[in-house]
Amino acid sequence: MKRTASASWTGGLKDGKGTISTQSGILSNTQYGFNTRFENGPGTNPEELIAAAHAGCFTMALSAQLGEAGMTAENLATTAAVTLDKVEGGFAITAIHLDLVAKIPGADQKAFDEAANKAKAGCPVSKVLNATITMNAKLEA
C-alpha cells in the first residue's frame, strides 16, 4: 500500500506561501506557510499534520491491541503534541507526547497499560519517527 501527498511553495521562507494536498482529497490545496508554522496564522503546518497522523495511527493500533486482549473501547481520545526545537544545524522534531483518555467498560488496568504501551511502540507512525515518544494513558471507569 502506498499513500501520497504533495506540496507546492512559492516565494521565500518568511514571505512565501504553500499548499498541501492529499491523495484522498481531504486536504486539497490547504494553505501553509511560515506564519502557520512558527506563528498563529490560518492554515496547517507539517508538525500539526504529523501530530494528527500519530494520534490517528496510535489510536487505531490501540484498538487492535485491546481487541487482542479481549477488550473493546467505548471511546478512545488521543491528543499528540509535537515538539519542534532549534538544534545545531536547524530545527528538529525532538519529542511527541501522546495523551490518551480511554473509556473501556470492565477493563483491567494492567492489561490496558500493556495494550497502550504496545500500541505506542508498534504503530507505524511511531516506528518512523526519530523522536522521544512519551505517553499519559488514563483509563476512565
Rosetta silent file (secondary structure, phi, psi, omega in degrees, C-alpha in Angstrom):
SEQUENCE: MKRTASASWTGGLKDGKGTISTQSGILSNTQYGFNTRFENGPGTNPEELIAAAHAGCFTMALSAQLGEAGMTAENLATTAAVTLDKVEGGFAITAIHLDLVAKIPGADQKAFDEAANKAKAGCPVSKVLNATITMNAKLEA
SCORE:     score description
SCORE:     0.000 S_00000001
   1 L     0.000  135.640  174.933    0.000    0.000    0.000 S_00000001
   2 L  -130.925  139.833  174.497    1.230    3.485   -0.857 S_00000001
   3 L  -123.320  147.281 -177.852   -0.341    6.793    0.006 S_00000001
   4 L  -127.022  156.155  171.827    0.709   10.115   -1.458 S_00000001
   5 E  -146.445  159.031 -179.140    0.582   13.770   -0.613 S_00000001
   6 E  -138.094  156.486  177.614    2.021   16.771   -2.390 S_00000001
   7 E  -137.850  147.631  172.194    3.166   20.254   -1.537 S_00000001
   8 E  -133.644  152.470 -175.025    3.922   23.339   -3.576 S_00000001
   9 E  -143.381  139.207  172.593    5.660   26.530   -2.498 S_00000001
  10 E  -131.860  140.170  177.140    6.189   29.977   -3.988 S_00000001
  11 L    94.503 -173.042 -179.504    8.366   32.762   -2.638 S_00000001
  12 L   -81.082  178.903 -177.198   10.899   32.993    0.142 S_00000001
  13 L   -60.505  -53.592 -174.105   10.801   31.305    3.520 S_00000001
  14 L   -83.509  -29.191 -178.464    9.130   34.087    5.514 S_00000001
  15 L  -104.207   -2.993 -178.031    7.064   35.735    2.784 S_00000001
  16 L   -79.523  171.472  179.527    6.272   32.635    0.751 S_00000001
  17 E  -139.991  148.470  178.782    3.140   30.555    0.683 S_00000001
  18 E  -137.867  167.695  174.149    2.485   26.914    0.123 S_00000001
  19 E  -134.570  149.450  177.947   -0.302   24.415   -0.282 S_00000001
  20 E  -123.875  137.241  176.783   -0.571   20.774    0.726 S_00000001
  21 E  -133.166  150.533  177.589   -2.845   18.200   -0.904 S_00000001
  22 E  -116.672  155.577 -179.591   -3.501   14.540   -0.165 S_00000001
  23 L   -54.381  -40.017 -178.094   -4.313   11.652   -2.457 S_00000001
  24 L   -70.191  -20.370 -177.461   -7.711   11.199   -0.777 S_00000001
  25 L    88.951   -3.238 -179.887   -8.579   14.848   -1.414 S_00000001
  26 L   -62.889  -34.251  167.651   -9.353   15.505    2.256 S_00000001
  27 L  -108.812  122.959 -178.848   -6.633   18.154    2.065 S_00000001
  28 L  -135.158  106.874 -176.927   -6.838   19.996   -1.228 S_00000001
  29 L    52.490   43.068  178.577   -4.559   22.980   -1.707 S_00000001
  30 E   -74.984  129.017 -174.054   -4.609   23.549    2.054 S_00000001
  31 E   -68.269  140.044  166.960   -2.594   26.642    2.957 S_00000001
  32 E  -149.241  158.360 -178.842    0.627   26.506    4.942 S_00000001
  33 L  -175.608 -174.882 -179.642    3.494   28.906    5.426 S_00000001
  34 H   -56.829  -43.310 -177.031    5.948   30.431    7.872 S_00000001
  35 H   -68.961  -26.852  177.744    3.123   32.084    9.815 S_00000001
  36 H   -83.984  -15.015 -178.716    1.215   28.778   10.197 S_00000001
  37 H   -97.390  -42.205 -173.964    4.354   27.010   11.358 S_00000001
  38 H  -113.410   -4.829  178.396    6.055   29.491   13.661 S_00000001
  39 L  -131.334 -148.400 -178.794    3.207   31.882   14.458 S_00000001
  40 L  -126.279   42.060 -179.979   -0.588   31.510   14.561 S_00000001
  41 L   -76.482  167.290  179.284   -1.657   32.184   11.001 S_00000001
  42 L   -72.844  141.956 -179.910   -4.524   30.391    9.249 S_00000001
  43 L   123.556 -167.193 -177.997   -3.684   27.059    7.664 S_00000001
  44 E  -117.363 -171.599  175.980   -1.766   23.980    8.715 S_00000001
  45 L  -159.086  161.599 -176.499    1.875   23.003    9.112 S_00000001
  46 H   -57.714  -38.326 -178.193    3.979   19.835    8.900 S_00000001
  47 H   -67.074  -38.952  177.283    4.152   19.349   12.691 S_00000001
  48 H   -63.707  -40.043  179.420    0.380   19.575   13.061 S_00000001
  49 H   -68.216  -37.358  176.011   -0.042   17.002   10.296 S_00000001
  50 H   -65.877  -41.129  177.502    2.477   14.668   11.962 S_00000001
  51 H   -60.665  -44.360  178.996    0.602   15.074   15.256 S_00000001
  52 H   -63.315  -43.682  179.669   -2.682   14.190   13.547 S_00000001
  53 H   -62.958  -42.521 -178.166   -1.118   11.191   11.816 S_00000001
  54 H   -68.866  -43.328  178.270    0.443    9.939   15.044 S_00000001
  55 H   -60.007  -44.682 -179.549   -2.730   10.392   17.102 S_00000001
  56 H   -66.455  -45.229 -178.867   -4.774    8.544   14.481 S_00000001
  57 H   -63.775  -49.227 -179.674   -2.272    5.738   13.964 S_00000001
  58 H   -59.050  -45.064 -176.593   -1.711    5.161   17.685 S_00000001
  59 H   -64.803  -39.709  175.652   -5.443    5.143   18.449 S_00000001
  60 H   -66.159  -42.138  179.034   -6.151    2.577   15.722 S_00000001
  61 H   -63.206  -38.435  177.943   -3.214    0.451   16.896 S_00000001
  62 H   -64.747  -41.497  177.206   -4.531    0.621   20.456 S_00000001
  63 H   -57.160  -42.131  178.050   -7.953   -0.539   19.310 S_00000001
  64 H   -64.950  -44.704  179.774   -6.270   -3.569   17.712 S_00000001
  65 H   -63.555  -40.141  177.456   -4.213   -4.276   20.852 S_00000001
  66 H   -63.040  -41.990  177.986   -7.302   -4.001   23.034 S_00000001
  67 H   -59.582  -41.924  178.059   -9.135   -6.438   20.766 S_00000001
  68 H   -64.631  -27.186  179.293   -6.303   -8.950   21.106 S_00000001
  69 L   -92.117    6.406  177.539   -6.614   -8.591   24.902 S_00000001
  70 L    79.511   22.651  179.521  -10.386   -9.186   24.774 S_00000001
  71 L  -119.273  148.176  174.822  -11.361   -5.550   25.381 S_00000001
  72 L  -128.777  126.644 -178.168  -13.445   -3.148   23.316 S_00000001
  73 L   -78.242  139.487  168.984  -13.282    0.574   23.948 S_00000001
  74 L   -77.028  -36.787  177.297  -16.393    2.650   24.297 S_00000001
  75 E  -158.741  138.052  171.972  -14.213    5.645   23.463 S_00000001
  76 E  -124.797  124.874  179.497  -10.522    6.380   22.862 S_00000001
  77 E  -126.466  115.074 -176.848   -9.449   10.039   22.693 S_00000001
  78 E  -119.988  134.758  170.218   -5.816   10.785   21.869 S_00000001
  79 E  -116.604  132.231  175.930   -4.017   14.102   21.531 S_00000001
  80 E  -111.433  128.420  178.354   -0.489   14.137   20.122 S_00000001
  81 E  -112.014  116.332 -178.794    1.761   17.105   20.893 S_00000001
  82 E   -95.755  130.479  177.848    4.762   17.507   18.580 S_00000001
  83 E  -104.104  122.132  175.935    7.760   19.488   19.847 S_00000001
  84 E  -108.008  118.183 -178.424    9.851   21.331   17.254 S_00000001
  85 E  -117.804  150.084  171.531   13.148   22.584   18.687 S_00000001
  86 E   -78.882  125.265  179.616   16.001   24.617   17.281 S_00000001
  87 E  -128.629  172.722  177.176   19.040   22.347   17.256 S_00000001
  88 L   -56.605  125.743  179.191   22.510   22.527   15.798 S_00000001
  89 L    89.656    6.025  177.357   22.077   22.796   12.053 S_00000001
  90 E   137.085 -134.147 -178.306   18.442   23.928   12.064 S_00000001
  91 E  -122.166  154.867  177.035   15.245   22.540   13.531 S_00000001
  92 E  -150.022  146.351  168.994   14.187   19.031   14.528 S_00000001
  93 E   -77.764  113.969 -173.936   11.139   17.294   15.894 S_00000001
  94 E  -102.760  -20.220 -177.330   12.586   16.172   19.202 S_00000001
  95 E  -157.329  153.278  171.662    9.574   14.781   21.024 S_00000001
  96 E  -137.604  130.449  178.042    5.990   13.696   20.702 S_00000001
  97 E  -114.851  125.637  176.663    3.704   13.256   23.685 S_00000001
  98 E   -97.413  128.715  177.177    0.562   11.166   23.391 S_00000001
  99 E  -118.219  112.030 -173.683   -2.222   11.994   25.828 S_00000001
 100 E  -115.778  134.971  168.517   -4.874    9.272   25.883 S_00000001
 101 E  -123.022  123.448 -176.213   -8.174    9.059   27.721 S_00000001
 102 E  -122.361  137.535  172.569   -9.907    5.710   27.303 S_00000001
 103 E  -115.954  110.391 -176.774  -13.328    4.526   28.381 S_00000001
 104 L  -134.784   99.671 -178.131  -13.397    0.744   28.381 S_00000001
 105 L   -55.892  130.461  176.585  -16.130   -0.872   30.482 S_00000001
 106 L    72.930   13.357 -175.640  -14.747   -3.638   32.701 S_00000001
 107 L   -73.905  145.007  173.793  -11.142   -3.090   31.619 S_00000001
 108 L   -88.342  128.664 -176.386   -8.237   -4.349   33.695 S_00000001
 109 H   -57.226  -45.227 -177.738   -5.686   -1.560   34.374 S_00000001
 110 H   -63.676  -44.471  179.325   -2.648   -3.802   33.817 S_00000001
 111 H   -65.702  -38.009  177.157   -3.983   -5.176   30.523 S_00000001
 112 H   -62.929  -48.578 -179.853   -4.905   -1.651   29.413 S_00000001
 113 H   -59.165  -42.169  179.692   -1.419   -0.309   30.226 S_00000001
 114 H   -63.553  -43.872  179.347    0.195   -3.189   28.348 S_00000001
 115 H   -63.769  -42.482 -179.476   -2.013   -2.627   25.288 S_00000001
 116 H   -64.083  -42.566  179.452   -1.314    1.129   25.310 S_00000001
 117 H   -67.830  -37.213  175.914    2.444    0.610   25.513 S_00000001
 118 H   -64.593  -40.742  179.543    2.376   -1.981   22.719 S_00000001
 119 H   -66.574  -40.982  179.501    0.379    0.421   20.545 S_00000001
 120 H   -61.164  -43.896 -178.649    2.773    3.303   21.286 S_00000001
 121 H   -77.011  -30.831 -169.509    5.788    1.221   20.285 S_00000001
 122 H  -100.112  -11.914 -178.530    4.158   -0.645   17.430 S_00000001
 123 L   -68.323  142.129 -175.471    2.114    1.831   15.438 S_00000001
 124 H   -56.023  -34.143  179.856    3.752    2.526   12.062 S_00000001
 125 H   -69.469  -40.071  175.820    3.984    6.287   12.677 S_00000001
 126 H   -57.804  -40.924 -176.298    5.822    5.724   15.987 S_00000001
 127 H   -67.242  -28.111 -176.706    8.265    3.476   14.159 S_00000001
 128 H   -88.425  -17.123 -175.268    9.113    6.075   11.521 S_00000001
 129 L   -86.753  133.835  177.401    9.673    8.990   13.888 S_00000001
 130 L  -101.004   69.260 -177.101   13.145    9.753   15.230 S_00000001
 131 L  -149.187  160.161  173.452   11.929   11.462   18.390 S_00000001
 132 E   -74.596  125.827 -178.882   11.329   10.682   22.035 S_00000001
 133 E  -112.639  119.411  177.679    7.748    9.474   22.349 S_00000001
 134 E  -116.443  167.152 -176.015    6.082    9.749   25.760 S_00000001
 135 E  -154.682  142.815  163.834    2.548    8.983   26.839 S_00000001
 136 E  -114.590  123.647 -179.571   -0.011    9.504   29.585 S_00000001
 137 E  -121.468  114.868 -177.783   -2.731    6.881   29.351 S_00000001
 138 E  -110.386  125.490  175.423   -5.789    7.359   31.569 S_00000001
 139 E   -99.942  118.945  178.050   -8.423    4.687   31.893 S_00000001
 140 E   -90.337  149.229  179.210  -11.768    6.086   32.971 S_00000001
 141 L   -76.319    0.000    0.000  -14.267    3.984   34.873 S_00000001
